[in-house]
Amino acid sequence: MKSFGLLLPLLVALTPALVTQDDVTPDTQAGNFLYKMPTGWNPVEKGDTTMLYAPSPPPGTTTFIAMAANDLDGDLQNSFNVLWGGFKRSYRIVEGGKVAPLHSRNGYEAFTAVAVAFDQKGKRWSVYAMGAQYKNRIQTVMFMSDLPAGSMLNADLSVFKTFLANLRFGDELPGSHVPPADAATVEEKPHKVGPGMLEGVYVGYNISGGRAGLRRLHFNSDGWVVKDVPEEGMIGFDFTAYRNARDTNRSWVGRYRVDGKKINIVWQDYTDDREQLTLNEDSAKPGIDTYVPMCRCTGTKFSGKYYYGLKGAGQYLQFSSDGTFVDHKVLDQMLVPSSFYEHPRIQRGTYSIQSQTMIFTFADGRRGMRTFTAPKAQEKGQKFDFIGLGWQTLYEEHYVDEP
C-alpha cells in the first residue's frame, strides 16, 4: 500500500490537548458551538450543518470545517463510533482511522479519529473528526481537505488547529445574558409614579442635521432620564447604576419634570440648556418633539411584516401571533458578531417578550435578544406601526415612515 505518512502526523498534531490555547474569545455561535471565526473563511448553512470553507482554494479542490449536532446514541463513545462507522462505509481508509479519547483543556470530553481516505470517486482526503458531548447531544466537528501535501494544506491545518484550540460549547456566547429557554416569564409590575413623573421608554422625532429621526428617552420615576436604551436587552437592567456609571456620557443624562402635556429636561452636560417636549400618552404616533409611551409588552404576541431599512432590500422580520417568526436576512446583521453578516440567512424560530426585551429562539437552538419597543397604544392589537429592536427601528409594511 502506498504510504501517506507525511499527512497523518500533521492531522494527529491537531489534538486540542496537545496545543497551546490561544488567548482568543469566541465571537461566533452556531447552535451550541462557540468559536472564533477563521479570517477569510466562508460560512454556509447546509440543513443542520454549518460549513466553513477555506478561502481561495486551488481549482478542483475543497477544504472545509463542518459542525453538526445530534442526540446521543447511548453514551458518547458509542455515538462517535456510530458516526465514524458511517464515514468508513462511504470512504476507504488507507491510513489512520483509530478512535481515541480526548480530554480538552477547554473543559469537554471527546473522541477523535484522524485518517487519510479515498472517496467513492477516488479522490484522496485528509480527515480529522471529533465528537464532544454537550448536555445530551454529540457535537461533531470534521475537517476535510483534498489538497495535496504541501504549504497550502499546512496553512489550512494551522487555521483549523487554532479553531480547535478556541472551540467551546454553550447555550450562548460569553457575555450574553439570554435567560434559559425553560425560564418562566415574569411580569414586571410598574412602580407607583408620583405627580410630574414618568416611567419607561418614550419615543419621538428629533431634528438632527436637518433630518427627522426617532429618538428614545428612558424615564425613571425618580426624576432622572437617559437618552436611548441598552441594545442587547433590559432584563435585569439597573437604571440608577447605568446613569451613574463612569462611562455613561453626561450629555445623555438629565433631570426632568412633567407639567401637564410638557416635559421639561435639563441635561447634565449643559445645565443652561433646557429642552421642552410634548407628551402624548394616548397616541401611537410620535411627532417632532412629541413623545409617546412604549409598552412593556411582557407576554405580547403580534403579527405583521416589519422591514429593516429600505423595502427594496428585501430584509424583514415576519411575526405571527402564535409566537413564531421568519427572519428574512435581518438577524445575522443585528445579533452580531455573526459569521453570516455579509451573507445573512433566512431563518425561523419562536419569540417571546419580557421586561421590554424580545428573545429569539432559532430552530437550531441558538438564542439571542434585543431591547424591544413598540407603541403602548397598540399593545392590545395584532399589529404595531413600528417596532424597535435595540437601536434599530423596523416599520410595518403598510406604515409610512414620516413624523
Sequence and secondary structure as in RCSB ss.txt:
>XXXX:A:sequence
MKSFGLLLPLLVALTPALVTQDDVTPDTQAGNFLYKMPTGWNPVEKGDTTMLYAPSPPPGTTTFIAMAANDLDGD
LQNSFNVLWGGFKRSYRIVEGGKVAPLHSRNGYEAFTAVAVAFDQKGKRWSVYAMGAQYKNRIQTVMFMSDLPAG
SMLNADLSVFKTFLANLRFGDELPGSHVPPADAATVEEKPHKVGPGMLEGVYVGYNISGGRAGLRRLHFNSDGWV
VKDVPEEGMIGFDFTAYRNARDTNRSWVGRYRVDGKKINIVWQDYTDDREQLTLNEDSAKPGIDTYVPMCRCTGT
KFSGKYYYGLKGAGQYLQFSSDGTFVDHKVLDQMLVPSSFYEHPRIQRGTYSIQSQTMIFTFADGRRGMRTFTAP
KAQEKGQKFDFIGLGWQTLYEEHYVDEP
>XXXX:A:secstr
    TTTHHHHHTT GGGS   S    EEETTEEE   TT EEEEETTEEEEE SS  TT  EEEEEEEEE SSS
HHHHHHHHHHHHHHHSEEEEEEEEEEEE TTS EEEEEEEEEE TTS EEEEEEEEEEETTEEEEEEEEE   SS
HHHHHHHHHHHHHHHT EE SS TT     TT            TT   EEEEEEEEETTEEEEEEEEE TTSEE
EES  SS  TT  HHHHHH TTS GGGEEEEEEETTEEEEEETT TT EEEEEE TT S  BBTEEEEB   TT 
   EEEESS GGGT EEEE TTSEEEEES GGGTS S TTSSS  EEEEEEEEETTEEEEEETTS EEEEEEE B
GGGTTSS  SEEEETTEEEEETT     
